[in-house]
Amino acid sequence: MSEESGSVDVIIPVYNSANFIEKAIESVMAQTNVIIGKLIVVNDGSNDETEAVIRAINLPNLELITTPNRGVSAARNTGVAATNSEWIAFLDADDCWDSDKLANQLAIAQQQNVSFVCSATEPNCKKSEGKISFLSLWKGNFIATSSVLMKRELAQEIKPLFSTSMTFAEDYATWFKTLSICSGYFTPKYLTQYVISPKPHYRLGNIFKNIILLQKECILFLLRKNLSLNTRIGGLVVLFSGTTISMLSILKRFMSAYIQSHRS
């Protein structure tokens, strides 16, 4: 199918989110001054009322894809494969957008001539507005998937966009690879209401394993791409710096949750 110029396809992976999915979908349909091509909801093997809630929503451009439970990365990749608009955007089922989210980001993409735009996920963001690359990830991942708007052709170049071998930090690997081959832009505008757990959902051993997988995947990507030696070296420095800082942040969250549980 031919690419629809200027329009945006939205991908929502969902698993057992019957209580949240309707609000997420409503925030997509409330977008102003933008053409929504397809709203692709990938039901990743939910066993609650999620599918019934989605089917009850009467939208002509809503495309429901139901798969066995394979994880959020596989669900997002399935959604990407079903897109045909010039742009794609991701929204997790428990997040939602401000009504001008996509219009703001499309305007930025045109003004700055970039193929990737992400935004703040908290009010009063202290990160500066401006161009970003994979070098911007040296302190860890600041990019929330629900805040991303990107050209569809980028996802096709990196295919598969999200690593299915990882169950944690797969988004860091995705944005590291994406921003190594394209120009990006960060806006501190608060356009996405993003839900984050105070305690990681994974065990420390699993997190360490995934960090190693992340480093391996990004290193192989740097070696495969036609990049200068300085860029590759810079990428390695950023990668190890970013993953180290991320691990320290995770450990801090674990310790905070541990202390709180023993105080109560």
N, C-alpha and C positions, 0 to 999 in steps of 0.2 A: 504494500500500500504506500502511496506517495506521502511525503512529509507535508504536514500542514504548517505553512509558514506563519510564525507569530503566535501560534496557539500553544497552550500548555497542557500536557497530560499529567495527571496527578496519580501517584501510586500510594496506596494505603495498605500495608501488610497488617493482618489482624489475627489475633489468637485469643479466644475466650475473652472478648471485650464487648460483650453485649451491652454493658452499662455505659460505654464510652463512644462506641463507633458512630452513633447517630449524631452526636455533637461534633465529631471530627468532620463528618461528611457535610453537615450544615455549614461549617466554617469554610469549606471549599466552595460550596454553591453560593455563599455570600460574597465571594470575591467580586470587586468592582473593576470596571475598565480593563477587562482581560477576557480573552476567549479561552474557555476551558474545553479542550478537545474531548478527551476521555477521562473519566474518573474510575480508575482501575482499583478495585478492592480485591486483594488476594487473601482469601480465607485459608489460613495455614492449619487446617485440620482441627478447627475449634470443636469442642464437644459441649458447649453451652448453647445459648439461644442466639449467638452471633449471626449465623446465616439467616435465620428467620427475621431478625431485625433488619438486616440489609435488604432482603427480598421484599420487605414491606415498604421500602423507600422507592417511590415512583419517580425515577429520573431517567430520561431517555439516553443519556450518555454514561450512565453508571454500568460498568462491566464487572460482574462478579466472577472471579476465578477461584474455584475450590480445589485444594490440593491436599495430599496427606501432610501430616505435620513433619516439616523438614527444617524449620528454623526461619528466623527473620531474614537472613541473607538470601536463602533460596527463594523466599516469598518476594523480596524486592527484585531479584533477578527475573523472576517470572513476570512481574509487573513491567519491568523495563522491556522485556521481549515483546510485550503486547502494545507498546506505545507506537505512535506514528506522527506525533506533533514535533515541531522544531525544538521545543523545550520540554523538560520533564522536572517535576517537583515531587518531593517525598513528604509524607505526613504519617507519623505513627498514630495508631488508633486512640491513644490516650492524650494526644496533643491536639491543639487547634490553632488556627491562624486568625490574625486581625484581618478585617475585610479588605484592606489595601495592601496586603503582603505581596502578592504576586505582581500587582501593578507597580509598586515601588521597586521591586527587584528587576523587573523588565526594563524600567526606565533607567536604572543604574547600569544594567548590562549594555544598553544602547549608548548611553553617555560615555561610559568608560571603555567601551569596545572590549568587553570581556565575555567569556563563555561560562562563567561560574560565579554565582553570587550567594553569599550566606549572610545571616543577620544575627543580632543578639537574641538571647533567649531569657534575658532577665532585664528588669528596668535599671536605668542608671548604669549602663555598661561602661566600664572604664577602658576597654580596648579601643584604640584609635581607629577611625575610619580610614580605609585606603586599600591599595592593591595588595594582594596576598599571593604567595606561591608556596611550594612545599617547604621552603626555608622558614616560613612563618610558623611551622609546627614544632619549632625547637623546644617550646615549653610544654608540649603535649597537644592533645586535640581540643581545640576550642570550637569546633564546628559541630553543631547539632544537626543530625540528618533531616529533621523536620524543618529546618531553616533553609535548606539548600534548594536553589534553582540552577539547573545546568542544561547545556545543550545536549540534545539526544545523541549527537554524533560522538560526543566524548564517551558516553556510556558504551557505545558500540566499539570504540577504539580500545577500551580497557576490558571488554567482555571476557569473563563475567565481571561485572562492576564490583560486587560484594563477594568476598571469599566465603565459601560454604564450609571450609575446613576449620574456621574459627567460630567460637561461640562468644567471644568477648573481644572488643577493640577492633572489630572488623571495619568499623567506620573510619578509624584512624588510617588504616592501610588504604582504604578506598580514596580518601581525600589526599593522602600523600601521593598516591599514583596519579590521581586526576590533576593535581596542581603541579606536577612535574612536567606536564605536557600542555598546560593551558594557563592563561592569565585568569586570576580570580579577584574578587573584590569583597571586602567585608564592610557592612554598614552596622553601626551601633544602634540603629532603630530597633525598638522592641516590637517585633512583628509576629513572633511565635510564642505561644504559651506552652512551655516545655516542662514536662514532669520528670523529675529526677529523684531517685530513691536516696535517702541519707546513708544507706548501707548497700554496698555492692551485692548483687544477687548471686554471685559466684564465690566458690571457695578459693582461697589464696593459691592453692596448688594449680587449679584450673586457670587462674589469671596469669600466673607465671608461664605456664605452658603456652597460652595464647599470645603472650608478649613475644616469646621466642618465634612462634609461627608468623607473627606480624613482621618481625625483623627480617626473617628469611624471605617472606614474600616481597617485601619492599626492596631488599637488596637484589633479588633476582630481577625485579622490574627495572631497577636502575641499570643493571648490566645489560638487559635486553634492549633498552632504548638507546637511540643514537644521541648520547649526551656527552658533553665534554668531560675530561678528567676532573677538572675543578668542580664541575657541577655534581659529579658522582661522589667526590670526596666530601663536598658540602652536604650532600644528601645523607651520607653515612653519619656525619657529625650530628646533623639534625635528628636523624632517626634514633640514635643512641641517647642523645640528650632528651628528646621528647618522651621516649619510653621510660627512661629512668625517672624523670620528673612525674610522669603519670603514675608509675608504681608507688612513688613516695606519697602522692595524693591519695591513692587508693588505700594505702596502709594507714594514712591519717584518718580516713573515713571509717575503716575497720576499728581502729583504736577508739575513736569517738563513740561509735555504736556500742563497743564493748563496755566502755566506762559508763555510758548512759544505762545500759541494761543492768549493771551491777549497783547502780545508785538507786534504782527503783525497787 
